[in-house]
Amino acid sequence: MNIDRIERQITLSAPLGRVWRALADHREFGQWFRLNLEGPFEVGKIARGRITHPGYEHLQWEALVEKIEPKSYFAFAWHPYAVDPSVDYSKEPRTLVEFRLKATKDGTHLTVTESGFEKIPAERRAEAIRMDGAGWTVQMENIKHHVAPA
């Protein structure tokens, strides 16, 4: 297992513009990612919201929006697997989550990469990688169903 990064890829049966909207529009992102975000994504600002996934509704979600390149790249930094409300994760380094889009003849190829795990405290690094890895597998299915419902 690579201790620094997680990568997931999927080809979505939806045009590039549709997939981009699902990523960049905070309301749509919240629908498939299971969040209720407070406002739009803005580079250099913290995006906040409440997690709506069953069992995690008591948690606040936060990410620092790093970069937005319309219809091709969206990146934020967050504290991976930050699910214990009694822990202050704010002093820990963040991992970088990058979404890359590319139009294909079949729709849109989406690559999600989360990197920077080597900076996470050793006592929680393996669990953060394991849980975020499983989470990205689920999120790829969520966005697939969101942009191209059956």
Residue, then its C-alpha position, 0 to 999 in steps of 0.5 A: m500500500n502506498i502510504d502517501r496517496i489514494e487514487r480512484q478513477i472512473t469513466l462517467s456516462a455524462p458529459l464533462g459539463r455535467v460532471w463539472r457541475a456536480l463537483a464545483d456547485h456546492r449544492e450538487f457536491g453536497q447531494w452526492f458527497r452527503l453534505n449540507l454545505e453553507g455556501p459556494f466553493e471559493v479558492g483560498k476559503i474554508a468550505r463548511g457544512r454538516i455531514t448528512h451520511p447516516g451515523y455521521e450527522h453530528l460531524q462538521w465537514e471542513a475543507l480549504v479550497e486550493k484551486i479551481e480550473p473550470k471543467s478540468y481541476f478542483a482541489f481542496a485540503w482537509h483533515p482525513y478521517a477526522v471523525d472524533p468530535s473530541v479531537d482537535y484536528s486543526k493542528e494537524p497537516r491536511t491532505l490534498v484532494e484533487f479531482r481531474l476531469k477529461a472528456t472521453k468518447d464515452g463521457t467523462h473520465l474522473t480521477v480523484t487523488e488524495s495525497g499527503f498522508e505521510k504528514i499525518p500523525a503516525e498513530r492515525r495514518a493507517e486508519a486515515i488511509r484505510m477509511d478514506g480509501a474505502g470512502w473514495t470507492v463509495q464516493m465514486e459510485n455516488i457521483k456516478h449515480h448522481v450524474a447519470p442516474a439509471 
